[in-house]
């Protein structure tokens, strides 16, 4: 799945255009590699790091959603990785 579509469907970006703008900043990473374009693909198990709302969010993909559904459905598609869980 395209990373811009994924970010939109899991409700981290209000629109695909905003997701594409975040990616074009050049600071988003998939599995440690810089994302070059919004069409770069993500798969289940990928780790995405991106700047969002003044902090860096790191998430692991648990599922690829078929649609942009309710927040509870979107939240089930990824797990937040924080610094405390990464250090243990």
N, CA, C and O atoms as a printed pandas DataFrame, in Angstrom:
     atom_number atom_name residue_name chain_id  residue_number  x_coord  y_coord  z_coord
0              1         N          UNK        A               1    0.845   -1.173    0.000
1              2        CA          UNK        A               1    0.000    0.000    0.000
2              3         C          UNK        A               1    0.894    1.241    0.000
3              4         O          UNK        A               1    1.956    1.247    0.621
4              5         N          UNK        A               2    0.462    2.273   -0.689
5              6        CA          UNK        A               2    1.188    3.547   -0.712
6              7         C          UNK        A               2    1.209    4.157    0.687
7              8         O          UNK        A               2    0.226    4.068    1.422
8              9         N          UNK        A               3    2.327    4.773    1.050
9             10        CA          UNK        A               3    2.426    5.352    2.387
10            11         C          UNK        A               3    1.467    6.523    2.577
11            12         O          UNK        A               3    0.930    6.692    3.672
12            13         N          UNK        A               4    1.234    7.334    1.549
13            14        CA          UNK        A               4    0.303    8.458    1.714
14            15         C          UNK        A               4   -1.120    7.957    1.950
15            16         O          UNK        A               4   -1.851    8.530    2.758
16            17         N          UNK        A               5   -1.510    6.916    1.267
17            18        CA          UNK        A               5   -2.832    6.328    1.456
18            19         C          UNK        A               5   -2.951    5.714    2.850
19            20         O          UNK        A               5   -3.980    5.859    3.509
20            21         N          UNK        A               6   -1.908    5.036    3.292
21            22        CA          UNK        A               6   -1.917    4.428    4.618
22            23         C          UNK        A               6   -2.078    5.495    5.703
23            24         O          UNK        A               6   -2.906    5.340    6.601
24            25         N          UNK        A               7   -1.296    6.575    5.630
25            26        CA          UNK        A               7   -1.381    7.633    6.646
26            27         C          UNK        A               7   -2.767    8.276    6.664
27            28         O          UNK        A               7   -3.264    8.655    7.724
28            29         N          UNK        A               8   -3.374    8.396    5.518
29            30        CA          UNK        A               8   -4.726    8.946    5.447
30            31         C          UNK        A               8   -5.740    7.984    6.064
31            32         O          UNK        A               8   -6.602    8.398    6.839
32            33         N          UNK        A               9   -5.637    6.709    5.721
33            34        CA          UNK        A               9   -6.605    5.730    6.214
34            35         C          UNK        A               9   -6.511    5.484    7.710
35            36         O          UNK        A               9   -7.517    5.158    8.340
36            37         N          UNK        A              10   -5.325    5.633    8.297
37            38        CA          UNK        A              10   -5.221    5.433    9.751
38            39         C          UNK        A              10   -5.408    6.745   10.511
39            40         O          UNK        A              10   -5.184    6.810   11.720
40            41         N          UNK        A              11   -5.816    7.775    9.801
41            42        CA          UNK        A              11   -6.201    9.053   10.390
42            43         C          UNK        A              11   -5.050    9.831   11.022
43            44         O          UNK        A              11   -5.271   10.600   11.957
44            45         N          UNK        A              12   -3.826    9.644   10.529
45            46        CA          UNK        A              12   -2.721   10.488   10.960
46            47         C          UNK        A              12   -2.635   11.733   10.097
47            48         O          UNK        A              12   -1.960   12.697   10.459
48            49         N          UNK        A              13   -3.316   11.720    8.955
49            50        CA          UNK        A              13   -3.399   12.892    8.070
50            51         C          UNK        A              13   -4.855   13.044    7.645
51            52         O          UNK        A              13   -5.522   12.063    7.314
52            53         N          UNK        A              14   -5.343   14.291    7.658
53            54        CA          UNK        A              14   -6.749   14.533    7.310
54            55         C          UNK        A              14   -7.059   14.244    5.847
55            56         O          UNK        A              14   -8.189   13.896    5.506
56            57         N          UNK        A              15   -6.063   14.386    4.986
57            58        CA          UNK        A              15   -6.269   14.124    3.561
58            59         C          UNK        A              15   -4.998   13.509    2.986
59            60         O          UNK        A              15   -3.938   13.562    3.608
60            61         N          UNK        A              16   -5.111   12.928    1.798
61            62        CA          UNK        A              16   -3.922   12.373    1.150
62            63         C          UNK        A              16   -2.975   13.491    0.754
63            64         O          UNK        A              16   -1.758   13.300    0.752
64            65         N          UNK        A              17   -3.517   14.659    0.420
65            66        CA          UNK        A              17   -2.668   15.805    0.068
66            67         C          UNK        A              17   -1.781   16.206    1.252
67            68         O          UNK        A              17   -0.599   16.499    1.074
68            69         N          UNK        A              18   -2.350   16.216    2.446
69            70        CA          UNK        A              18   -1.563   16.537    3.638
70            71         C          UNK        A              18   -0.534   15.443    3.925
71            72         O          UNK        A              18    0.589   15.735    4.336
72            73         N          UNK        A              19   -0.914   14.198    3.712
73            74        CA          UNK        A              19    0.029   13.090    3.896
74            75         C          UNK        A              19    1.188   13.217    2.910
75            76         O          UNK        A              19    2.340   12.975    3.269
76            77         N          UNK        A              20    0.885   13.593    1.680
77            78        CA          UNK        A              20    1.931   13.777    0.678
78            79         C          UNK        A              20    2.850   14.928    1.049
79            80         O          UNK        A              20    4.057   14.854    0.820
80            81         N          UNK        A              21    2.293   15.998    1.621
81            82        CA          UNK        A              21    3.108   17.136    2.043
82            83         C          UNK        A              21    4.054   16.746    3.166
83            84         O          UNK        A              21    5.205   17.181    3.185
84            85         N          UNK        A              22    3.582   15.930    4.104
85            86        CA          UNK        A              22    4.436   15.452    5.197
86            87         C          UNK        A              22    5.591   14.640    4.619
87            88         O          UNK        A              22    6.737   14.800    5.041
88            89         N          UNK        A              23    5.299   13.787    3.673
89            90        CA          UNK        A              23    6.313   12.917    3.076
90            91         C          UNK        A              23    7.321   13.728    2.262
91            92         O          UNK        A              23    8.515   13.431    2.285
92            93         N          UNK        A              24    6.853   14.741    1.548
93            94        CA          UNK        A              24    7.744   15.564    0.715
94            95         C          UNK        A              24    8.730   16.387    1.545
95            96         O          UNK        A              24    9.715   16.887    1.000
96            97         N          UNK        A              25    8.489   16.539    2.845
97            98        CA          UNK        A              25    9.444   17.244    3.708
98            99         C          UNK        A              25   10.781   16.505    3.759
99           100         O          UNK        A              25   11.820   17.107    4.031
100          101         N          UNK        A              26   10.746   15.210    3.498
101          102        CA          UNK        A              26   11.984   14.433    3.456
102          103         C          UNK        A              26   12.438   13.877    4.786
103          104         O          UNK        A              26   13.564   13.392    4.898
104          105         N          UNK        A              27   11.578   13.936    5.809
105          106        CA          UNK        A              27   11.982   13.457    7.128
106          107         C          UNK        A              27   11.288   12.161    7.526
107          108         O          UNK        A              27   11.571   11.623    8.597
108          109         N          UNK        A              28   10.396   11.650    6.700
109          110        CA          UNK        A              28    9.688   10.400    6.988
110          111         C          UNK        A              28   10.576    9.219    6.605
111          112         O          UNK        A              28   11.284    9.255    5.598
112          113         N          UNK        A              29   10.524    8.164    7.434
113          114        CA          UNK        A              29   11.335    6.970    7.175
114          115         C          UNK        A              29   10.486    5.713    7.293
115          116         O          UNK        A              29    9.602    5.615    8.144
116          117         N          UNK        A              30   10.772    4.761    6.428
117          118        CA          UNK        A              30   10.167    3.428    6.494
118          119         C          UNK        A              30   11.305    2.461    6.748
119          120         O          UNK        A              30   12.233    2.361    5.946
120          121         N          UNK        A              31   11.236    1.756    7.851
121          122        CA          UNK        A              31   12.277    0.796    8.239
122          123         C          UNK        A              31   13.670    1.414    8.181
123          124         O          UNK        A              31   14.625    0.759    7.764
124          125         N          UNK        A              32   13.786    2.667    8.595
125          126        CA          UNK        A              32   15.071    3.352    8.658
126          127         C          UNK        A              32   15.519    4.006    7.364
127          128         O          UNK        A              32   16.521    4.722    7.360
128          129         N          UNK        A              33   14.812    3.784    6.268
129          130        CA          UNK        A              33   15.190    4.375    4.980
130          131         C          UNK        A              33   14.316    5.584    4.682
131          132         O          UNK        A              33   13.098    5.533    4.853
132          133         N          UNK        A              34   14.932    6.664    4.240
133          134        CA          UNK        A              34   14.191    7.881    3.932
134          135         C          UNK        A              34   13.186    7.635    2.812
135          136         O          UNK        A              34   13.503    7.002    1.805
136          137         N          UNK        A              35   11.984    8.140    3.000
137          138        CA          UNK        A              35   10.936    8.000    1.985
138          139         C          UNK        A              35   11.177    9.051    0.916
139          140         O          UNK        A              35   11.258   10.243    1.212
140          141         N          UNK        A              36   11.291    8.609   -0.318
141          142        CA          UNK        A              36   11.579    9.495   -1.435
142          143         C          UNK        A              36   10.316   10.107   -2.035
143          144         O          UNK        A              36   10.321   11.260   -2.467
144          145         N          UNK        A              37    9.233    9.328   -2.059
145          146        CA          UNK        A              37    8.019    9.808   -2.717
146          147         C          UNK        A              37    6.781    9.220   -2.027
147          148         O          UNK        A              37    6.867    8.174   -1.382
148          149         N          UNK        A              38    5.638    9.890   -2.162
149          150        CA          UNK        A              38    4.408    9.427   -1.518
150          151         C          UNK        A              38    3.936    8.051   -1.993
151          152         O          UNK        A              38    3.122    7.415   -1.323
152          153         N          UNK        A              39    4.427    7.595   -3.115
153          154        CA          UNK        A              39    3.999    6.291   -3.625
154          155         C          UNK        A              39    4.858    5.141   -3.100
155          156         O          UNK        A              39    4.625    3.989   -3.465
156          157         N          UNK        A              40    5.849    5.432   -2.249
157          158        CA          UNK        A              40    6.628    4.347   -1.649
158          159         C          UNK        A              40    5.689    3.430   -0.873
159          160         O          UNK        A              40    4.713    3.888   -0.279
160          161         N          UNK        A              41    5.987    2.140   -0.883
161          162        CA          UNK        A              41    5.054    1.176   -0.301
162          163         C          UNK        A              41    5.410    0.800    1.128
163          164         O          UNK        A              41    6.571    0.829    1.537
164          165         N          UNK        A              42    4.370    0.445    1.871
165          166        CA          UNK        A              42    4.518   -0.083    3.221
166          167         C          UNK        A              42    3.826   -1.441    3.265
167          168         O          UNK        A              42    2.903   -1.706    2.496
168          169         N          UNK        A              43    4.278   -2.284    4.164
169          170        CA          UNK        A              43    3.685   -3.601    4.336
170          171         C          UNK        A              43    3.467   -3.851    5.821
171          172         O          UNK        A              43    3.955   -3.099    6.665
172          173         N          UNK        A              44    2.738   -4.904    6.130
173          174        CA          UNK        A              44    2.533   -5.280    7.521
174          175         C          UNK        A              44    3.902   -5.581    8.137
175          176         O          UNK        A              44    4.695   -6.329    7.566
176          177         N          UNK        A              45    4.167   -5.003    9.285
177          178        CA          UNK        A              45    5.448   -5.183    9.959
178          179         C          UNK        A              45    6.414   -4.035    9.745
179          180         O          UNK        A              45    7.411   -3.933   10.460
180          181         N          UNK        A              46    6.144   -3.164    8.776
181          182        CA          UNK        A              46    7.005   -2.003    8.539
182          183         C          UNK        A              46    6.941   -1.051    9.726
183          184         O          UNK        A              46    5.922   -0.963   10.410
184          185         N          UNK        A              47    8.036   -0.342    9.960
185          186        CA          UNK        A              47    8.090    0.681   10.999
186          187         C          UNK        A              47    8.237    2.023   10.308
187          188         O          UNK        A              47    9.146    2.225    9.503
188          189         N          UNK        A              48    7.333    2.943   10.632
189          190        CA          UNK        A              48    7.336    4.275   10.039
190          191         C          UNK        A              48    7.674    5.291   11.117
191          192         O          UNK        A              48    7.101    5.263   12.206
192          193         N          UNK        A              49    8.607    6.192   10.815
193          194        CA          UNK        A              49    8.938    7.308   11.703
194          195         C          UNK        A              49    8.638    8.589   10.937
195          196         O          UNK        A              49    9.113    8.772    9.816
196          197         N          UNK        A              50    7.839    9.485   11.548
197          198        CA          UNK        A              50    7.495   10.721   10.873
198          199         C          UNK        A              50    7.248   11.834   11.879
199          200         O          UNK        A              50    6.778   11.588   12.990
200          201         N          UNK        A              51    7.572   13.073   11.478
201          202        CA          UNK        A              51    7.295   14.201   12.362
202          203         C          UNK        A              51    5.816   14.565   12.253
203          204         O          UNK        A              51    5.281   14.704   11.153
204          205         N          UNK        A              52    5.166   14.717   13.396
205          206        CA          UNK        A              52    3.743   15.034   13.380
206          207         C          UNK        A              52    3.384   15.796   14.646
207          208         O          UNK        A              52    3.613   15.314   15.755
208          209         N          UNK        A              53    2.824   16.981   14.478
209          210        CA          UNK        A              53    2.376   17.815   15.591
210          211         C          UNK        A              53    3.497   18.107   16.589
211          212         O          UNK        A              53    3.296   18.023   17.800
212          213         N          UNK        A              54    4.667   18.447   16.076
213          214        CA          UNK        A              54    5.770   18.872   16.920
214          215         C          UNK        A              54    6.567   17.772   17.582
215          216         O          UNK        A              54    7.449   18.061   18.391
216          217         N          UNK        A              55    6.288   16.517   17.265
217          218        CA          UNK        A              55    7.103   15.431   17.808
218          219         C          UNK        A              55    7.249   14.335   16.768
219          220         O          UNK        A              55    6.512   14.301   15.783
220          221         N          UNK        A              56    8.186   13.452   16.988
221          222        CA          UNK        A              56    8.406   12.340   16.059
222          223         C          UNK        A              56    7.572   11.158   16.534
223          224         O          UNK        A              56    7.678   10.727   17.682
224          225         N          UNK        A              57    6.744   10.643   15.637
225          226        CA          UNK        A              57    5.937    9.462   15.963
226          227         C          UNK        A              57    6.534    8.262   15.254
227          228         O          UNK        A              57    6.889    8.332   14.077
228          229         N          UNK        A              58    6.640    7.174   15.973
229          230        CA          UNK        A              58    7.157    5.928   15.415
230          231         C          UNK        A              58    6.060    4.884   15.582
231          232         O          UNK        A              58    5.603    4.617   16.694
232          233         N          UNK        A              59    5.643    4.297   14.463
233          234        CA          UNK        A              59    4.559    3.316   14.501
234          235         C          UNK        A              59    4.958    2.051   13.745
235          236         O          UNK        A              59    5.746    2.094   12.800
236          237         N          UNK        A              60    4.394    0.924   14.184
237          238        CA          UNK        A              60    4.572   -0.358   13.488
238          239         C          UNK        A              60    3.222   -0.722   12.869
239          240         O          UNK        A              60    2.185   -0.644   13.528
240          241         N          UNK        A              61    3.250   -1.115   11.611
241          242        CA          UNK        A              61    2.018   -1.458   10.899
242          243         C          UNK        A              61    1.583   -2.873   11.277
243          244         O          UNK        A              61    2.342   -3.832   11.135
244          245         N          UNK        A              62    0.345   -2.982   11.761
245          246        CA          UNK        A              62   -0.215   -4.278   12.136
246          247         C          UNK        A              62   -1.155   -4.824   11.065
247          248         O          UNK        A              62   -1.312   -6.038   10.933
248          249         N          UNK        A              63   -1.780   -3.927   10.302
249          250        CA          UNK        A              63   -2.710   -4.332    9.242
250          251         C          UNK        A              63   -2.812   -3.198    8.229
251          252         O          UNK        A              63   -2.547   -2.039    8.550
252          253         N          UNK        A              64   -3.196   -3.541    7.012
253          254        CA          UNK        A              64   -3.415   -2.542    5.968
254          255         C          UNK        A              64   -4.918   -2.339    5.817
255          256         O          UNK        A              64   -5.612   -3.222    5.313
256          257         N          UNK        A              65   -5.434   -1.180    6.250
257          258        CA          UNK        A              65   -6.880   -0.965    6.218
258          259         C          UNK        A              65   -7.421   -0.841    4.790
259          260         O          UNK        A              65   -6.758   -0.304    3.902
260          261         N          UNK        A              66   -8.640   -1.352    4.592
261          262        CA          UNK        A              66   -9.296   -1.297    3.290
262          263         C          UNK        A              66   -9.966    0.044    3.043
263          264         O          UNK        A              66  -10.247    0.403    1.900
264          265         N          UNK        A              67  -10.223    0.787    4.123
265          266        CA          UNK        A              67  -10.934    2.052    3.990
266          267         C          UNK        A              67  -10.536    2.990    5.124
267          268         O          UNK        A              67   -9.852    2.590    6.066
268          269         N          UNK        A              68  -10.970    4.231    5.020
269          270        CA          UNK        A              68  -10.783    5.186    6.107
270          271         C          UNK        A              68  -12.036    5.094    6.968
271          272         O          UNK        A              68  -13.027    5.784    6.728
272          273         N          UNK        A              69  -11.972    4.238    7.961
273          274        CA          UNK        A              69  -13.132    3.984    8.808
274          275         C          UNK        A              69  -13.084    4.784   10.089
275          276         O          UNK        A              69  -12.381    5.791   10.171
276          277         N          UNK        A              70  -13.824    4.347   11.084
277          278        CA          UNK        A              70  -13.833    5.035   12.373
278          279         C          UNK        A              70  -12.470    4.967   13.054
279          280         O          UNK        A              70  -11.635    4.125   12.724
280          281         N          UNK        A              71  -12.266    5.865   14.004
281          282        CA          UNK        A              71  -10.970    5.963   14.681
282          283         C          UNK        A              71  -10.562    4.648   15.343
283          284         O          UNK        A              71   -9.385    4.288   15.315
284          285         N          UNK        A              72  -11.499    3.936   15.930
285          286        CA          UNK        A              72  -11.161    2.670   16.592
286          287         C          UNK        A              72  -10.637    1.645   15.581
287          288         O          UNK        A              72   -9.710    0.893   15.877
288          289         N          UNK        A              73  -11.225    1.622   14.409
289          290        CA          UNK        A              73  -10.774    0.716   13.349
290          291         C          UNK        A              73   -9.386    1.136   12.845
291          292         O          UNK        A              73   -8.527    0.290   12.598
292          293         N          UNK        A              74   -9.179    2.439   12.699
293          294        CA          UNK        A              74   -7.888    2.952   12.241
294          295         C          UNK        A              74   -6.802    2.650   13.266
295          296         O          UNK        A              74   -5.692    2.270   12.896
296          297         N          UNK        A              75   -7.108    2.815   14.539
297          298        CA          UNK        A              75   -6.125    2.602   15.616
298          299         C          UNK        A              75   -5.669    1.136   15.673
299          300         O          UNK        A              75   -4.544    0.855   16.087
300          301         N          UNK        A              76   -6.524    0.219   15.265
301          302        CA          UNK        A              76   -6.180   -1.200   15.284
302          303         C          UNK        A              76   -5.180   -1.573   14.188
303          304         O          UNK        A              76   -4.622   -2.670   14.215
304          305         N          UNK        A              77   -4.948   -0.684   13.231
305          306        CA          UNK        A              77   -4.061   -0.984   12.102
306          307         C          UNK        A              77   -2.594   -0.723   12.417
307          308         O          UNK        A              77   -1.720   -1.123   11.649
308          309         N          UNK        A              78   -2.308   -0.054   13.546
309          310        CA          UNK        A              78   -0.918    0.243   13.880
310          311         C          UNK        A              78   -0.710    0.253   15.386
311          312         O          UNK        A              78   -1.658    0.365   16.162
312          313         N          UNK        A              79    0.548    0.133   15.778
313          314        CA          UNK        A              79    0.919    0.213   17.197
314          315         C          UNK        A              79    1.964    1.306   17.339
315          316         O          UNK        A              79    2.930    1.370   16.578
316          317         N          UNK        A              80    1.755    2.147   18.311
317          318        CA          UNK        A              80    2.689    3.233   18.599
318          319         C          UNK        A              80    3.909    2.640   19.312
319          320         O          UNK        A              80    3.773    1.869   20.262
320          321         N          UNK        A              81    5.086    3.009   18.842
321          322        CA          UNK        A              81    6.319    2.573   19.496
322          323         C          UNK        A              81    6.889    3.802   20.180
323          324         O          UNK        A              81    7.212    4.790   19.520
324          325         N          UNK        A              82    7.013    3.747   21.491
325          326        CA          UNK        A              82    7.576    4.899   22.196
326          327         C          UNK        A              82    8.981    4.573   22.674
327          328         O          UNK        A              82    9.413    3.421   22.633
328          329         N          UNK        A              83    9.677    5.583   23.120
329          330        CA          UNK        A              83   11.081    5.404   23.517
330          331         C          UNK        A              83   11.231    4.462   24.694
331          332         O          UNK        A              83   12.236    3.757   24.778
332          333         N          UNK        A              84   10.268    4.423   25.609
333          334        CA          UNK        A              84   10.399    3.549   26.759
334          335         C          UNK        A              84   10.289    2.078   26.376
335          336         O          UNK        A              84   11.004    1.241   26.928
336          337         N          UNK        A              85    9.389    1.748   25.422
337          338        CA          UNK        A              85    9.287    0.355   25.006
338          339         C          UNK        A              85   10.446   -0.048   24.096
339          340         O          UNK        A              85   10.807   -1.224   24.053
340          341         N          UNK        A              86   11.032    0.901   23.372
341          342        CA          UNK        A              86   12.153    0.580   22.502
342          343         C          UNK        A              86   13.419    0.332   23.309
343          344         O          UNK        A              86   14.299   -0.409   22.871
344          345         N          UNK        A              87   13.516    0.948   24.484
345          346        CA          UNK        A              87   14.726    0.823   25.295
346          347         C          UNK        A              87   14.772   -0.510   26.054
347          348         O          UNK        A              87   15.843   -0.922   26.498
348          349         N          UNK        A              88   13.637   -1.185   26.209
349          350        CA          UNK        A              88   13.627   -2.438   26.967
350          351         C          UNK        A              88   13.760   -3.640   26.096
351          352         O          UNK        A              88   13.768   -4.765   26.595
